[in-house]
Amino acid sequence: MNIAVPATPETAKPRDLPNSQADREAVRLIKPYLGKVAWPTVAVAAAIVASFALVTTLGAMHIIPLWLGLILNTFILYASQTPLHEACHGNIAGRDSSWLWLNHSVGYVCGAILLHEYKAFRHMHLAHHRDTNNPDIDPDNWVAVRNPFKVFFRCMTIVFWYHHYFWKYIAFRPKVPGMLPLAIHIMISYAVLYGLALWLSVEGYWREVLALWIVPHFLASALIIYFFAYLTHKPHEVHERYRDTNVFWVKGKVLEPVVNWLYMFQNFHLIHHLFPRIPFYLYPKAFRSLRPVLDQEKAHIYEFGH
């Protein structure tokens, strides 16, 4: 394993300190990866929604045991965060505004099955991008703890923390134009989602609702925050643009694509934070193109394999 180690204290500089030369070169290098309609993301979203519907149907009809449906839907919902996340950044439509309806549709549907309201999730996620590793206002900093038991606890409670964060720090802010109707829209959306779960439970399907939707929702959210926020931003103390996020590069003709897909390409999470408009499946190519700039800026790059 190799890592590029910073030579100077990383917290000495503010997060937004400009680095014009590095940024200009990076922007030049990543241009080929920007702007196109992300049809692979649409295909992934369709496969995820179809898989969730299939497993839920098979579990509800007891064709497969509920414990198996719980495990399968946990991993399906884990994967559903990726199209939702891509929609938050407008990456599905790219530069073609005529496809924004598709971008938002993917966000709403993938968010709904994960029990995350699309617009609420988008506001919190963009807050994470604006203030990465800020202990006061980064919503994902909830998991920035050292004790393994605390990490586990905070990952398992991330859903409650997200709700707390949104309603306390984002919703009903009078100085933000349009926030009140947005908050009402989000409340109605959550009422529909949780109301559906409650109605099905009252109708006698509470075991199926718990095993196939609610428990997978909590477990998938815990996996997402652990792999996509805790590991990728550890040690959660760096505020410099090129060093506040990690890269875990697993090499190998077979192993690399397997790990990339298991990690939904967020093992190249630094690429996403540097250029959020790059589609997730292009991170490895963008990483290779940006490698000279990343090395120059002493980015945190962990390499495994040969």
C-alpha positions in Angstrom: 0.0 0.0 0.0 1.3 3.4 -0.9 0.1 6.8 0.2 1.1 10.3 -0.7 1.8 12.0 2.6 1.5 15.7 3.0 4.7 17.5 3.9 3.1 20.4 5.8 0.3 20.7 8.4 -3.0 20.4 6.5 -5.2 22.4 8.8 -3.0 25.5 8.5 -4.8 26.7 5.4 -8.5 27.6 5.0 -10.6 25.2 2.9 -11.2 27.8 0.1 -7.7 29.0 -0.4 -7.3 29.2 -4.2 -4.7 27.3 -6.1 -5.1 28.8 -9.5 -2.4 26.9 -11.3 -3.4 23.4 -10.1 -7.1 24.2 -10.6 -6.6 25.5 -14.2 -4.6 22.3 -15.1 -7.2 20.1 -13.4 -10.1 21.8 -15.3 -8.3 21.3 -18.6 -7.7 17.6 -17.8 -11.3 16.7 -16.8 -13.1 18.4 -19.7 -13.6 15.1 -21.7 -15.6 13.6 -18.8 -18.2 16.4 -18.4 -21.5 17.4 -19.9 -23.0 14.2 -21.6 -26.3 12.6 -20.7 -25.4 9.8 -18.2 -27.3 6.9 -19.8 -25.3 4.3 -17.8 -26.6 5.9 -14.6 -30.2 5.7 -15.9 -29.6 2.0 -16.7 -28.2 1.4 -13.2 -31.2 3.2 -11.7 -33.7 1.2 -13.7 -32.0 -2.1 -12.6 -32.1 -1.0 -9.0 -35.7 -0.1 -9.0 -36.7 -3.3 -10.9 -34.6 -5.4 -8.4 -36.2 -3.7 -5.4 -39.7 -4.3 -6.8 -38.8 -8.0 -7.6 -37.3 -8.8 -4.3 -40.1 -7.0 -2.4 -42.8 -8.9 -4.4 -41.1 -12.2 -3.9 -40.7 -11.6 -0.2 -44.3 -10.3 0.3 -45.6 -13.4 -1.5 -43.2 -15.6 0.7 -41.6 -17.1 -2.4 -38.3 -16.2 -0.7 -37.9 -15.9 3.1 -38.1 -12.5 4.6 -34.5 -12.7 6.0 -33.2 -13.2 2.5 -35.3 -10.3 1.2 -34.0 -8.2 4.0 -30.4 -8.9 3.0 -31.0 -8.4 -0.7 -32.9 -5.2 -0.3 -30.3 -3.8 2.0 -27.7 -4.1 -0.7 -30.1 -2.9 -3.4 -30.9 0.2 -1.3 -27.2 0.7 -0.7 -26.8 0.9 -4.5 -29.8 3.2 -4.9 -28.0 6.0 -3.2 -25.7 6.4 -6.3 -28.4 7.4 -8.8 -30.0 9.6 -6.1 -26.6 11.2 -5.5 -25.9 11.7 -9.2 -29.3 13.4 -9.6 -28.5 15.8 -6.8 -25.6 17.1 -8.8 -27.5 17.2 -12.1 -25.1 14.6 -13.6 -27.8 12.6 -15.3 -28.9 15.4 -17.5 -25.3 16.7 -18.0 -25.4 20.0 -19.9 -28.6 19.1 -21.7 -31.4 20.8 -19.8 -34.0 19.0 -21.9 -33.2 15.9 -19.8 -33.6 17.5 -16.4 -37.0 15.8 -16.0 -35.3 12.5 -16.3 -32.6 13.6 -13.8 -35.2 14.6 -11.2 -37.3 11.6 -11.9 -34.4 9.3 -11.1 -33.7 11.3 -7.9 -37.3 11.1 -6.7 -37.7 7.4 -7.4 -34.4 6.2 -6.1 -34.8 8.5 -3.1 -38.3 7.2 -2.4 -37.3 3.5 -2.2 -34.4 4.5 0.1 -36.9 6.6 2.1 -34.9 9.7 1.5 -36.8 12.7 0.0 -34.9 13.8 -3.0 -34.8 17.6 -2.4 -34.1 17.2 1.3 -31.3 14.9 0.6 -29.9 17.3 -2.0 -29.9 20.2 0.3 -28.0 18.3 3.0 -25.6 16.8 0.5 -24.7 20.1 -1.0 -24.1 21.4 2.6 -21.6 18.6 3.0 -19.8 19.7 -0.2 -19.7 23.4 0.9 -18.3 22.6 4.3 -16.6 19.2 4.2 -15.1 18.1 7.5 -16.5 21.2 9.3 -17.6 19.9 12.7 -20.3 22.5 13.1 -22.2 22.5 9.8 -21.1 19.4 7.7 -24.1 17.0 8.2 -21.8 14.0 7.5 -19.5 15.0 10.3 -21.9 13.1 12.6 -19.7 10.0 12.0 -16.4 11.8 12.6 -15.6 9.9 15.8 -12.7 7.6 16.7 -14.1 4.9 19.0 -15.3 2.0 16.8 -18.4 1.5 19.0 -19.2 5.2 18.5 -18.7 4.9 14.8 -21.1 1.9 14.7 -23.7 3.8 16.8 -23.5 6.9 14.6 -23.7 5.0 11.4 -26.8 3.2 12.7 -28.4 6.5 13.7 -27.6 8.5 10.6 -31.2 8.5 9.5 -32.3 10.2 12.7 -29.4 12.7 12.5 -30.2 13.6 8.9 -33.8 14.4 9.9 -32.6 16.4 12.9 -30.1 18.3 10.8 -32.5 19.2 8.0 -35.3 20.5 10.2 -32.9 22.4 12.5 -30.5 23.9 10.0 -32.1 24.0 6.6 -36.0 24.0 6.7 -38.0 27.1 7.7 -35.1 29.5 7.3 -36.8 32.8 6.6 -33.8 34.4 4.9 -33.7 31.7 2.2 -36.2 32.5 -0.6 -38.5 29.6 -1.4 -37.5 27.5 1.7 -41.0 27.5 3.3 -42.8 26.0 0.3 -39.9 23.6 -0.1 -40.2 22.5 3.5 -43.9 22.0 3.1 -43.3 19.9 0.0 -40.8 17.8 1.8 -43.1 17.3 4.8 -45.9 16.1 2.4 -43.5 13.7 0.6 -42.3 12.2 3.9 -45.9 11.9 5.1 -46.8 10.0 1.9 -43.8 7.6 2.2 -44.1 6.9 5.9 -47.9 6.9 5.6 -47.7 4.2 3.0 -45.5 2.1 5.3 -47.9 2.7 8.2 -51.0 1.8 6.1 -49.4 -1.5 4.9 -48.5 -2.3 8.5 -52.0 -1.7 9.7 -53.3 -3.8 6.9 -51.4 -6.7 8.4 -48.1 -6.5 6.4 -46.0 -5.1 9.2 -43.5 -8.0 9.1 -43.0 -7.5 5.3 -42.7 -3.7 5.7 -40.1 -4.0 8.4 -38.1 -6.8 6.8 -38.3 -5.6 3.2 -38.2 -1.8 3.6 -37.7 -0.2 7.0 -34.8 -2.3 8.3 -33.0 -2.3 4.9 -33.4 1.4 4.9 -31.6 1.8 8.2 -28.9 -0.8 7.3 -28.3 0.6 3.8 -28.1 4.1 5.2 -25.5 2.9 7.8 -23.4 1.2 5.0 -23.6 4.4 2.9 -22.5 6.8 5.5 -19.7 4.4 6.6 -18.2 3.7 3.1 -19.1 7.0 1.4 -18.4 9.5 4.3 -16.6 7.9 7.2 -13.8 6.1 5.4 -13.5 8.6 2.5 -13.0 11.6 4.7 -11.1 10.0 7.6 -9.5 11.6 9.7 -12.1 14.3 9.2 -9.7 17.1 10.2 -8.4 18.2 6.8 -10.0 21.3 5.1 -7.8 21.7 2.0 -9.5 21.1 -1.3 -7.1 18.4 -2.6 -6.7 16.7 0.7 -10.0 16.6 2.6 -11.1 13.4 0.8 -9.3 10.1 0.2 -8.8 7.8 -2.8 -8.7 4.0 -2.3 -7.2 2.6 -5.5 -7.4 -1.2 -5.7 -5.3 -2.3 -8.7 -5.7 -5.4 -10.8 -7.3 -6.2 -14.1 -10.1 -8.2 -12.4 -10.0 -6.9 -8.9 -10.2 -3.2 -9.7 -13.5 -3.2 -11.5 -15.0 -5.5 -9.0 -14.0 -3.3 -6.1 -15.1 -0.2 -8.0 -18.6 -1.5 -8.5 -18.9 -2.8 -4.9 -17.9 0.6 -3.7 -20.1 2.2 -6.4 -16.9 4.0 -7.5 -16.8 6.2 -4.3 -13.4 4.7 -3.6 -12.4 7.6 -5.9 -14.4 10.0 -3.7 -11.8 12.8 -4.0 -12.6 13.0 -7.8 -16.2 13.6 -6.9 -15.4 16.4 -4.4 -13.1 18.1 -6.8 -15.5 17.9 -9.7 -19.0 16.8 -8.7 -20.3 17.0 -12.2 -18.3 14.0 -13.4 -20.5 10.9 -13.6 -19.6 8.3 -11.0 -18.6 5.6 -13.6 -15.9 7.9 -15.1 -14.1 8.5 -11.8 -11.3 6.0 -12.5 -10.5 7.6 -15.9 -10.7 11.1 -14.5 -8.4 9.9 -11.6 -5.8 8.7 -14.0 -5.9 11.9 -16.0 -5.7 14.0 -12.9 -2.9 12.0 -11.2 -0.1 14.5 -11.9 -2.1 17.3 -10.3 -3.1 15.1 -7.4 0.5 14.0 -6.7 1.7 17.6 -6.9 -1.0 18.6 -4.4 -0.1 15.7 -2.1 -3.6 14.2 -2.2 -4.3 11.3 0.0 -4.1 8.3 -2.4 -4.1 4.8 -0.9 -2.9 2.2 -3.4 -3.5 -1.6 -3.0 -2.1 -4.3 -5.3 0.2 -4.0 -8.3 
